[in-house]
């Protein structure tokens, strides 16, 4: 794409920001006439974070049930919620089934559902963020920055989805709705339906929910069909989506037993299978035409099954206990590639994991020095087995198994009235093993290499320390150092090797060792009656990090990321809320291991700067209007390589999306919501299109879309 086109898009983005600012000022004028409403304290439950986050020395975002309901008007996709709400987290393409471009502070976060790790770190397909429907969520907790609270995968932070619980009274909820493109209505009508039953029978509370959606084509601002798999990483268009969820719990005295099951399925079945290449240098988009799929191809799909059992006791000799056992089964079928795997092929990831966690929270005090302190300690166990083969039966990645056992403790100590200290340590034993196989020939020049069965043991030792000081009753500062780790993506190492590789070979110890990330951060929090402000600066370093080269092959090399985040959340009245976030992330890598970080990190690691803002206004007891915007800035760190096919080095153009929703609470007659995404019909390319920069994957983003929903509770 020419720089002239980039400049045009950036100029358009500035105009949109001015319009958004004007709208914010207009609504803000209404807000000043209202009585102020105090900001509530952020409280977390059911996780390893402390109950209150006001004095937490670190960066945590908690999206409560209100935030989830607000975003549900726009989409059922949790990746859209996170991209809009969480500073430090990159944006993700609407309509993509993958989150390969959605990093957190330049690194890959661990994703969990109710504390259950659902990613596939042994062969990371990067579809874990979109592994459930937004409709089953009660809240989301995001630890921004390296964390060892949940073990493997926390080198880039943690995203913990927390599902809904039962209610006190029996009730049913029915929701029906549809979404459609306003630039091409006919082939885009996508209906959805949700049915829920929740309540309590005696001591047993329950919540059951079924969600189904039939998506159709997606269309860009010019009314042209977007490739159903926009960037060859998976797509949501032309799909059947199902999400089944059930949770049953009972309280008896100080104890609670809770069991839940979640099943999510997304299968794409499209008639648009002929790809018409675009032209990256000239800014010409990829197109698709109607054609039958290759007879050897299976439908692209994603399936996630999670079973979870949790027992808690609030008072065992003064301590509380939370014990958990879980099982997860995961399937991801990628796109068929007729030009790969010697005659064409299609890969699939199958992952199975089971594990257990035990947390004990012990309160303590040290005279007048420490009052209300706590020690969280416990153990984790997980067994994770992953294999990636082709749909036709050929092996690409052998069966790889990782088993780990860890012990940890975390201390929170309020010292006096103003200072809170926090520190902890985690020790983890990790065992890796692989089955024997022969590497798959993907191109005629490739040689199949025999790989023997092997095994290797590792240990990971990480710690954290931090302090929060309340300077006044409305201002506090914090500093923190934390470490997190992730094991090497063994499946990618084995499938890509060009030399015989024995996992048991001592020479491979450093190449396969877990990557440890050191995270430094400091911040300021300002808390007034009606407004909260937070500013954070951070830097993370890794001496031997796993990353991908220009051809998506795994390499280990030192790198660092750094940046800052700004957040504002205001409630000037009971009728008005507004807020904004700004994120700047940058980073470099040391390719020649000389101690100098000379090469910028690519844009699949470091996203463009992101600005988000919203304002929500209630009118009486019925109407609520929300306007929100997201601006992604221009990024070019590699000298305008518009024609390069190396991943993440091409310039990424700026774009701005403005969305609006109107919700009506009709009491016994239900609730109605109407949302318009991309209100101003911004004509833009997806970030993933610039990352891959290939003529067959150069897709635009959706134009203006309308989403309507009606919910009745009875």
Order of alpha helices (4+ residues) and beta strands (2+ residues): alpha-beta-alpha-alpha-beta-beta-beta-beta-beta-beta-beta-beta-beta-beta-beta-beta-beta-beta-beta-beta-beta-beta-beta-beta-beta-alpha-alpha-beta-beta-beta-beta-beta-beta-beta-beta-beta-alpha-beta
